[in-house]
Amino acid sequence: MSVSLRTVCTSLVLLALCTQVTARDLDQDEALQLRQQGVILPLEKLLNDALGRYPGARLLEAELEHKHGRYEYEVELLTPEGVVREIKLDASNGLLLKDEEDD
């Protein structure tokens, strides 16, 4: 079976692009290591910021992801009105990336 160098290179480029686009959830050991290295902010600080946007809201879920070349916290909150909000924050600086009603 003969495969051209061009085909192999094209396949590797496509594979690299696909892996960069997909999000990867990090486990707690990875998150702790990143926090200790100063790469990301503490989840507690950013959770307080997120909860401050919706007084009385309850935390449903929080995840740390590596997406689009950066670390993001994705937080889901249940507001007192019963609305689920999805909030995304840049884990390195706390910048609000998204705040919308979740489906």
N, CA, C and O atoms as CSV, one atom per row, in Angstrom:
chain,resi,resn,atom,element,x,y,z
A,1,MET,N,N,0.853,-1.179,0.000
A,1,MET,CA,C,0.000,0.000,0.000
A,1,MET,C,C,0.893,1.234,0.000
A,1,MET,O,O,1.754,1.383,0.867
A,2,SER,N,N,0.692,2.098,-0.952
A,2,SER,CA,C,1.508,3.293,-1.080
A,2,SER,C,C,0.657,4.520,-0.761
A,2,SER,O,O,-0.402,4.729,-1.352
A,3,VAL,N,N,1.132,5.314,0.167
A,3,VAL,CA,C,0.447,6.548,0.556
A,3,VAL,C,C,1.407,7.695,0.285
A,3,VAL,O,O,2.566,7.665,0.698
A,4,SER,N,N,0.913,8.690,-0.403
A,4,SER,CA,C,1.795,9.810,-0.743
A,4,SER,C,C,2.094,10.667,0.486
A,4,SER,O,O,1.312,10.725,1.435
A,5,LEU,N,N,3.224,11.316,0.438
A,5,LEU,CA,C,3.623,12.222,1.514
A,5,LEU,C,C,2.610,13.351,1.659
A,5,LEU,O,O,2.333,13.801,2.770
A,6,ARG,N,N,2.066,13.800,0.556
A,6,ARG,CA,C,1.064,14.872,0.586
A,6,ARG,C,C,-0.182,14.441,1.361
A,6,ARG,O,O,-0.731,15.222,2.138
A,7,THR,N,N,-0.625,13.205,1.153
A,7,THR,CA,C,-1.803,12.687,1.856
A,7,THR,C,C,-1.541,12.601,3.356
A,7,THR,O,O,-2.394,12.965,4.166
A,8,VAL,N,N,-0.362,12.120,3.713
A,8,VAL,CA,C,-0.009,12.014,5.130
A,8,VAL,C,C,0.040,13.397,5.775
A,8,VAL,O,O,-0.500,13.590,6.865
A,9,CYS,N,N,0.677,14.354,5.117
A,9,CYS,CA,C,0.775,15.716,5.659
A,9,CYS,C,C,-0.596,16.358,5.805
A,9,CYS,O,O,-0.891,16.987,6.821
A,10,THR,N,N,-1.425,16.198,4.794
A,10,THR,CA,C,-2.782,16.752,4.849
A,10,THR,C,C,-3.556,16.149,6.009
A,10,THR,O,O,-4.257,16.863,6.725
A,11,SER,N,N,-3.438,14.848,6.199
A,11,SER,CA,C,-4.135,14.179,7.298
A,11,SER,C,C,-3.658,14.689,8.649
A,11,SER,O,O,-4.467,14.911,9.549
A,12,LEU,N,N,-2.352,14.875,8.798
A,12,LEU,CA,C,-1.809,15.379,10.063
A,12,LEU,C,C,-2.271,16.804,10.354
A,12,LEU,O,O,-2.564,17.140,11.501
A,13,VAL,N,N,-2.336,17.632,9.330
A,13,VAL,CA,C,-2.800,19.010,9.519
A,13,VAL,C,C,-4.263,19.016,9.946
A,13,VAL,O,O,-4.638,19.748,10.862
A,14,LEU,N,N,-5.091,18.207,9.291
A,14,LEU,CA,C,-6.512,18.133,9.650
A,14,LEU,C,C,-6.687,17.610,11.072
A,14,LEU,O,O,-7.526,18.112,11.821
A,15,LEU,N,N,-5.907,16.615,11.443
A,15,LEU,CA,C,-5.980,16.078,12.798
A,15,LEU,C,C,-5.606,17.140,13.822
A,15,LEU,O,O,-6.260,17.267,14.858
A,16,ALA,N,N,-4.563,17.897,13.537
A,16,ALA,CA,C,-4.137,18.964,14.455
A,16,ALA,C,C,-5.218,20.026,14.595
A,16,ALA,O,O,-5.482,20.495,15.702
A,17,LEU,N,N,-5.839,20.406,13.500
A,17,LEU,CA,C,-6.901,21.412,13.552
A,17,LEU,C,C,-8.097,20.910,14.340
A,17,LEU,O,O,-8.685,21.661,15.119
A,18,CYS,N,N,-8.461,19.665,14.150
A,18,CYS,CA,C,-9.618,19.106,14.858
A,18,CYS,C,C,-9.373,19.042,16.355
A,18,CYS,O,O,-10.286,19.305,17.139
A,19,THR,N,N,-8.167,18.700,16.766
A,19,THR,CA,C,-7.909,18.607,18.195
A,19,THR,C,C,-7.853,19.982,18.844
A,19,THR,O,O,-8.130,20.099,20.038
A,20,GLN,N,N,-7.507,21.022,18.100
A,20,GLN,CA,C,-7.465,22.362,18.667
A,20,GLN,C,C,-8.860,22.939,18.845
A,20,GLN,O,O,-9.070,23.758,19.741
A,21,VAL,N,N,-9.808,22.541,18.027
A,21,VAL,CA,C,-11.152,23.099,18.065
A,21,VAL,C,C,-11.981,22.492,19.193
A,21,VAL,O,O,-12.818,23.178,19.779
A,22,THR,N,N,-11.761,21.226,19.503
A,22,THR,CA,C,-12.578,20.566,20.506
A,22,THR,C,C,-12.173,20.982,21.908
A,22,THR,O,O,-11.007,21.270,22.180
A,23,ALA,N,N,-13.154,21.006,22.783
A,23,ALA,CA,C,-12.901,21.339,24.180
A,23,ALA,C,C,-12.508,20.078,24.936
A,23,ALA,O,O,-12.951,18.975,24.615
A,24,ARG,N,N,-11.675,20.266,25.933
A,24,ARG,CA,C,-11.261,19.144,26.769
A,24,ARG,C,C,-11.499,19.518,28.216
A,24,ARG,O,O,-10.986,20.528,28.698
A,25,ASP,N,N,-12.285,18.693,28.913
A,25,ASP,CA,C,-12.511,18.903,30.336
A,25,ASP,C,C,-11.273,18.465,31.101
A,25,ASP,O,O,-10.688,17.424,30.805
A,26,LEU,N,N,-10.879,19.256,32.077
A,26,LEU,CA,C,-9.719,18.930,32.892
A,26,LEU,C,C,-10.177,18.326,34.207
A,26,LEU,O,O,-11.214,18.710,34.747
A,27,ASP,N,N,-9.404,17.382,34.722
A,27,ASP,CA,C,-9.755,16.796,36.011
A,27,ASP,C,C,-9.197,17.658,37.140
A,27,ASP,O,O,-8.472,18.622,36.898
A,28,GLN,N,N,-9.541,17.302,38.369
A,28,GLN,CA,C,-9.172,18.146,39.509
A,28,GLN,C,C,-7.663,18.185,39.743
A,28,GLN,O,O,-7.148,19.188,40.237
A,29,ASP,N,N,-6.951,17.127,39.402
A,29,ASP,CA,C,-5.493,17.146,39.567
A,29,ASP,C,C,-4.844,18.131,38.598
A,29,ASP,O,O,-3.931,18.868,38.969
A,30,GLU,N,N,-5.324,18.138,37.356
A,30,GLU,CA,C,-4.804,19.095,36.369
A,30,GLU,C,C,-5.137,20.524,36.790
A,30,GLU,O,O,-4.298,21.418,36.679
A,31,ALA,N,N,-6.354,20.736,37.270
A,31,ALA,CA,C,-6.778,22.067,37.702
A,31,ALA,C,C,-5.929,22.549,38.880
A,31,ALA,O,O,-5.526,23.712,38.921
A,32,LEU,N,N,-5.661,21.668,39.825
A,32,LEU,CA,C,-4.839,22.035,40.977
A,32,LEU,C,C,-3.431,22.419,40.536
A,32,LEU,O,O,-2.872,23.406,41.013
A,33,GLN,N,N,-2.868,21.643,39.634
A,33,GLN,CA,C,-1.522,21.939,39.140
A,33,GLN,C,C,-1.480,23.295,38.429
A,33,GLN,O,O,-0.554,24.077,38.639
A,34,LEU,N,N,-2.484,23.575,37.587
A,34,LEU,CA,C,-2.543,24.860,36.889
A,34,LEU,C,C,-2.703,26.010,37.884
A,34,LEU,O,O,-2.109,27.074,37.712
A,35,ARG,N,N,-3.499,25.793,38.912
A,35,ARG,CA,C,-3.711,26.820,39.942
A,35,ARG,C,C,-2.409,27.091,40.700
A,35,ARG,O,O,-2.055,28.245,40.943
A,36,GLN,N,N,-1.705,26.032,41.068
A,36,GLN,CA,C,-0.450,26.184,41.803
A,36,GLN,C,C,0.619,26.871,40.962
A,36,GLN,O,O,1.481,27.569,41.495
A,37,GLN,N,N,0.560,26.670,39.640
A,37,GLN,CA,C,1.514,27.309,38.731
A,37,GLN,C,C,1.132,28.753,38.412
A,37,GLN,O,O,1.894,29.480,37.776
A,38,GLY,N,N,-0.063,29.161,38.863
A,38,GLY,CA,C,-0.528,30.522,38.603
A,38,GLY,C,C,-1.089,30.721,37.205
A,38,GLY,O,O,-1.255,31.854,36.754
A,39,VAL,N,N,-1.378,29.631,36.524
A,39,VAL,CA,C,-1.920,29.712,35.158
A,39,VAL,C,C,-3.396,30.104,35.190
A,39,VAL,O,O,-3.862,30.850,34.328
A,40,ILE,N,N,-4.126,29.604,36.180
A,40,ILE,CA,C,-5.555,29.912,36.298
A,40,ILE,C,C,-5.834,30.507,37.674
A,40,ILE,O,O,-5.070,30.312,38.620
A,41,LEU,N,N,-6.939,31.232,37.763
A,41,LEU,CA,C,-7.395,31.805,39.034
A,41,LEU,C,C,-8.146,30.745,39.826
A,41,LEU,O,O,-8.616,29.762,39.254
A,42,PRO,N,N,-8.264,30.935,41.143
A,42,PRO,CA,C,-9.023,29.974,41.943
A,42,PRO,C,C,-10.499,29.955,41.533
A,42,PRO,O,O,-11.106,31.000,41.299
A,43,LEU,N,N,-11.055,28.760,41.452
A,43,LEU,CA,C,-12.463,28.604,41.101
A,43,LEU,C,C,-13.350,29.369,42.081
A,43,LEU,O,O,-14.350,29.960,41.674
A,44,GLU,N,N,-12.995,29.363,43.367
A,44,GLU,CA,C,-13.820,30.022,44.381
A,44,GLU,C,C,-14.026,31.505,44.075
A,44,GLU,O,O,-15.131,32.029,44.219
A,45,LYS,N,N,-12.950,32.176,43.651
A,45,LYS,CA,C,-13.056,33.600,43.345
A,45,LYS,C,C,-14.011,33.832,42.174
A,45,LYS,O,O,-14.873,34.709,42.228
A,46,LEU,N,N,-13.846,33.041,41.123
A,46,LEU,CA,C,-14.686,33.235,39.942
A,46,LEU,C,C,-16.130,32.783,40.189
A,46,LEU,O,O,-17.062,33.329,39.598
A,47,LEU,N,N,-16.310,31.793,41.054
A,47,LEU,CA,C,-17.679,31.390,41.422
A,47,LEU,C,C,-18.372,32.518,42.161
A,47,LEU,O,O,-19.545,32.795,41.910
A,48,ASN,N,N,-17.661,33.172,43.069
A,48,ASN,CA,C,-18.257,34.307,43.789
A,48,ASN,C,C,-18.652,35.408,42.818
A,48,ASN,O,O,-19.710,36.019,42.970
A,49,ASP,N,N,-17.812,35.667,41.824
A,49,ASP,CA,C,-18.137,36.669,40.808
A,49,ASP,C,C,-19.384,36.264,40.026
A,49,ASP,O,O,-20.277,37.080,39.801
A,50,ALA,N,N,-19.436,34.988,39.612
A,50,ALA,CA,C,-20.583,34.500,38.832
A,50,ALA,C,C,-21.867,34.556,39.658
A,50,ALA,O,O,-22.904,35.004,39.168
A,51,LEU,N,N,-21.797,34.104,40.903
A,51,LEU,CA,C,-22.982,34.126,41.768
A,51,LEU,C,C,-23.409,35.556,42.085
A,51,LEU,O,O,-24.594,35.811,42.300
A,52,GLY,N,N,-22.470,36.484,42.118
A,52,GLY,CA,C,-22.785,37.889,42.363
A,52,GLY,C,C,-23.607,38.512,41.246
A,52,GLY,O,O,-24.299,39.507,41.461
A,53,ARG,N,N,-23.534,37.929,40.056
A,53,ARG,CA,C,-24.341,38.431,38.935
A,53,ARG,C,C,-25.824,38.127,39.133
A,53,ARG,O,O,-26.684,38.829,38.600
A,54,TYR,N,N,-26.122,37.069,39.908
A,54,TYR,CA,C,-27.502,36.626,40.127
A,54,TYR,C,C,-27.695,36.308,41.609
A,54,TYR,O,O,-27.627,35.145,42.006
A,55,PRO,N,N,-27.936,37.338,42.432
A,55,PRO,CA,C,-28.102,37.119,43.870
A,55,PRO,C,C,-29.176,36.063,44.153
A,55,PRO,O,O,-30.260,36.088,43.571
A,56,GLY,N,N,-28.851,35.143,45.051
A,56,GLY,CA,C,-29.776,34.077,45.416
A,56,GLY,C,C,-29.690,32.857,44.519
A,56,GLY,O,O,-30.369,31.861,44.769
A,57,ALA,N,N,-28.869,32.915,43.479
A,57,ALA,CA,C,-28.736,31.772,42.566
A,57,ALA,C,C,-27.983,30.636,43.249
A,57,ALA,O,O,-27.215,30.849,44.187
A,58,ARG,N,N,-28.225,29.422,42.752
A,58,ARG,CA,C,-27.535,28.236,43.263
A,58,ARG,C,C,-26.663,27.643,42.162
A,58,ARG,O,O,-27.026,27.646,40.986
A,59,LEU,N,N,-25.524,27.145,42.567
A,59,LEU,CA,C,-24.600,26.514,41.637
A,59,LEU,C,C,-25.119,25.134,41.254
A,59,LEU,O,O,-25.426,24.323,42.127
A,60,LEU,N,N,-25.218,24.865,39.963
A,60,LEU,CA,C,-25.599,23.547,39.478
A,60,LEU,C,C,-24.381,22.738,39.033
A,60,LEU,O,O,-24.289,21.538,39.292
A,61,GLU,N,N,-23.443,23.421,38.353
A,61,GLU,CA,C,-22.295,22.708,37.804
A,61,GLU,C,C,-21.170,23.693,37.512
A,61,GLU,O,O,-21.414,24.845,37.153
A,62,ALA,N,N,-19.943,23.228,37.671
A,62,ALA,CA,C,-18.777,24.025,37.297
A,62,ALA,C,C,-17.743,23.089,36.685
A,62,ALA,O,O,-17.444,22.032,37.239
A,63,GLU,N,N,-17.200,23.487,35.536
A,63,GLU,CA,C,-16.199,22.685,34.842
A,63,GLU,C,C,-15.070,23.586,34.372
A,63,GLU,O,O,-15.273,24.755,34.046
A,64,LEU,N,N,-13.891,23.019,34.347
A,64,LEU,CA,C,-12.741,23.693,33.758
A,64,LEU,C,C,-12.441,23.001,32.443
A,64,LEU,O,O,-12.262,21.784,32.395
A,65,GLU,N,N,-12.387,23.790,31.369
A,65,GLU,CA,C,-12.132,23.247,30.038
A,65,GLU,C,C,-10.939,23.947,29.410
A,65,GLU,O,O,-10.632,25.095,29.731
A,66,HIS,N,N,-10.281,23.243,28.519
A,66,HIS,CA,C,-9.269,23.863,27.667
A,66,HIS,C,C,-9.903,23.940,26.289
A,66,HIS,O,O,-10.157,22.918,25.652
A,67,LYS,N,N,-10.156,25.160,25.835
A,67,LYS,CA,C,-10.918,25.374,24.600
A,67,LYS,C,C,-10.380,26.608,23.895
A,67,LYS,O,O,-10.102,27.624,24.531
A,68,HIS,N,N,-10.236,26.515,22.589
A,68,HIS,CA,C,-9.757,27.649,21.781
A,68,HIS,C,C,-8.413,28.182,22.284
A,68,HIS,O,O,-8.148,29.383,22.221
A,69,GLY,N,N,-7.576,27.279,22.780
A,69,GLY,CA,C,-6.249,27.692,23.230
A,69,GLY,C,C,-6.213,28.389,24.572
A,69,GLY,O,O,-5.187,28.962,24.939
A,70,ARG,N,N,-7.312,28.354,25.314
A,70,ARG,CA,C,-7.326,28.987,26.637
A,70,ARG,C,C,-8.116,28.118,27.608
A,70,ARG,O,O,-8.862,27.225,27.206
A,71,TYR,N,N,-7.932,28.404,28.897
A,71,TYR,CA,C,-8.671,27.701,29.939
A,71,TYR,C,C,-9.918,28.500,30.273
A,71,TYR,O,O,-9.862,29.712,30.478
A,72,GLU,N,N,-11.051,27.795,30.326
A,72,GLU,CA,C,-12.337,28.441,30.613
A,72,GLU,C,C,-13.061,27.682,31.713
A,72,GLU,O,O,-13.085,26.452,31.737
A,73,TYR,N,N,-13.655,28.454,32.628
A,73,TYR,CA,C,-14.596,27.867,33.579
A,73,TYR,C,C,-15.985,28.004,32.975
A,73,TYR,O,O,-16.389,29.090,32.559
A,74,GLU,N,N,-16.707,26.900,32.932
A,74,GLU,CA,C,-18.112,26.928,32.516
A,74,GLU,C,C,-18.942,26.658,33.760
A,74,GLU,O,O,-18.811,25.612,34.396
A,75,VAL,N,N,-19.798,27.615,34.098
A,75,VAL,CA,C,-20.583,27.554,35.327
A,75,VAL,C,C,-22.060,27.601,34.959
A,75,VAL,O,O,-22.482,28.436,34.159
A,76,GLU,N,N,-22.844,26.699,35.548
A,76,GLU,CA,C,-24.296,26.736,35.380
A,76,GLU,C,C,-24.924,27.088,36.717
A,76,GLU,O,O,-24.630,26.480,37.746
A,77,LEU,N,N,-25.799,28.087,36.674
A,77,LEU,CA,C,-26.488,28.566,37.871
A,77,LEU,C,C,-27.989,28.454,37.689
A,77,LEU,O,O,-28.503,28.574,36.577
A,78,LEU,N,N,-28.687,28.222,38.792
A,78,LEU,CA,C,-30.147,28.256,38.806
A,78,LEU,C,C,-30.547,29.512,39.564
A,78,LEU,O,O,-30.277,29.643,40.758
A,79,THR,N,N,-31.200,30.445,38.850
A,79,THR,CA,C,-31.604,31.700,39.473
A,79,THR,C,C,-32.839,31.480,40.346
A,79,THR,O,O,-33.522,30.467,40.198
A,80,PRO,N,N,-33.135,32.416,41.253
A,80,PRO,CA,C,-34.349,32.295,42.077
A,80,PRO,C,C,-35.635,32.217,41.246
A,80,PRO,O,O,-36.656,31.708,41.708
A,81,GLU,N,N,-35.567,32.729,40.015
A,81,GLU,CA,C,-36.744,32.680,39.127
A,81,GLU,C,C,-36.869,31.340,38.403
A,81,GLU,O,O,-37.814,31.130,37.642
A,82,GLY,N,N,-35.911,30.425,38.640
A,82,GLY,CA,C,-35.965,29.107,38.021
A,82,GLY,C,C,-35.304,29.033,36.651
A,82,GLY,O,O,-35.504,28.065,35.918
A,83,VAL,N,N,-34.523,30.040,36.303
A,83,VAL,CA,C,-33.845,30.086,35.011
A,83,VAL,C,C,-32.423,29.554,35.179
A,83,VAL,O,O,-31.708,29.938,36.104
A,84,VAL,N,N,-32.029,28.668,34.273
A,84,VAL,CA,C,-30.652,28.158,34.290
A,84,VAL,C,C,-29.806,29.064,33.406
A,84,VAL,O,O,-30.117,29.275,32.234
A,85,ARG,N,N,-28.732,29.597,33.984
A,85,ARG,CA,C,-27.802,30.467,33.262
A,85,ARG,C,C,-26.497,29.714,33.027
A,85,ARG,O,O,-25.996,29.035,33.924
A,86,GLU,N,N,-25.949,29.834,31.820
A,86,GLU,CA,C,-24.631,29.296,31.516
A,86,GLU,C,C,-23.667,30.461,31.408
A,86,GLU,O,O,-23.836,31.355,30.579
A,87,ILE,N,N,-22.655,30.437,32.259
A,87,ILE,CA,C,-21.667,31.513,32.304
A,87,ILE,C,C,-20.305,30.911,32.000
A,87,ILE,O,O,-19.914,29.902,32.588
A,88,LYS,N,N,-19.586,31.539,31.075
A,88,LYS,CA,C,-18.223,31.114,30.776
A,88,LYS,C,C,-17.280,32.248,31.131
A,88,LYS,O,O,-17.502,33.406,30.776
A,89,LEU,N,N,-16.218,31.882,31.846
A,89,LEU,CA,C,-15.224,32.841,32.299
A,89,LEU,C,C,-13.837,32.377,31.878
A,89,LEU,O,O,-13.528,31.187,31.940
A,90,ASP,N,N,-13.010,33.315,31.452
A,90,ASP,CA,C,-11.619,32.999,31.161
A,90,ASP,C,C,-10.953,32.674,32.494
A,90,ASP,O,O,-10.922,33.515,33.393
A,91,ALA,N,N,-10.426,31.476,32.626
A,91,ALA,CA,C,-9.872,31.020,33.904
A,91,ALA,C,C,-8.572,31.724,34.270
A,91,ALA,O,O,-8.172,31.713,35.434
A,92,SER,N,N,-7.913,32.333,33.299
A,92,SER,CA,C,-6.630,32.979,33.600
A,92,SER,C,C,-6.786,34.405,34.114
A,92,SER,O,O,-5.924,34.902,34.839
A,93,ASN,N,N,-7.897,35.073,33.737
A,93,ASN,CA,C,-8.045,36.474,34.148
A,93,ASN,C,C,-9.447,36.838,34.650
A,93,ASN,O,O,-9.674,37.970,35.077
A,94,GLY,N,N,-10.377,35.896,34.602
A,94,GLY,CA,C,-11.724,36.133,35.103
A,94,GLY,C,C,-12.649,36.861,34.148
A,94,GLY,O,O,-13.791,37.150,34.504
A,95,LEU,N,N,-12.187,37.166,32.941
A,95,LEU,CA,C,-12.994,37.889,31.962
A,95,LEU,C,C,-14.256,37.098,31.604
A,95,LEU,O,O,-14.188,35.899,31.333
A,96,LEU,N,N,-15.400,37.775,31.604
A,96,LEU,CA,C,-16.653,37.162,31.219
A,96,LEU,C,C,-16.658,36.912,29.703
A,96,LEU,O,O,-16.508,37.843,28.912
A,97,LEU,N,N,-16.830,35.651,29.316
A,97,LEU,CA,C,-16.851,35.284,27.909
A,97,LEU,C,C,-18.277,35.085,27.390
A,97,LEU,O,O,-18.573,35.348,26.224
A,98,LYS,N,N,-19.155,34.613,28.287
A,98,LYS,CA,C,-20.531,34.332,27.864
A,98,LYS,C,C,-21.419,34.290,29.095
A,98,LYS,O,O,-21.019,33.793,30.148
A,99,ASP,N,N,-22.618,34.811,28.954
A,99,ASP,CA,C,-23.644,34.720,29.997
A,99,ASP,C,C,-24.970,34.665,29.263
A,99,ASP,O,O,-25.456,35.672,28.747
A,100,GLU,N,N,-25.547,33.467,29.226
A,100,GLU,CA,C,-26.813,33.308,28.512
A,100,GLU,C,C,-27.689,32.275,29.190
A,100,GLU,O,O,-27.222,31.457,29.983
A,101,GLU,N,N,-28.976,32.331,28.858
A,101,GLU,CA,C,-29.918,31.355,29.364
A,101,GLU,C,C,-29.618,30.014,28.711
A,101,GLU,O,O,-29.467,29.920,27.493
A,102,ASP,N,N,-29.534,28.981,29.538
A,102,ASP,CA,C,-29.233,27.637,29.028
A,102,ASP,C,C,-30.523,26.976,28.546
A,102,ASP,O,O,-31.601,27.196,29.097
A,103,ASP,N,N,-30.382,26.175,27.522
A,103,ASP,CA,C,-31.558,25.471,26.962
A,103,ASP,C,C,-31.987,24.333,27.855
A,103,ASP,O,O,-32.952,23.635,27.544
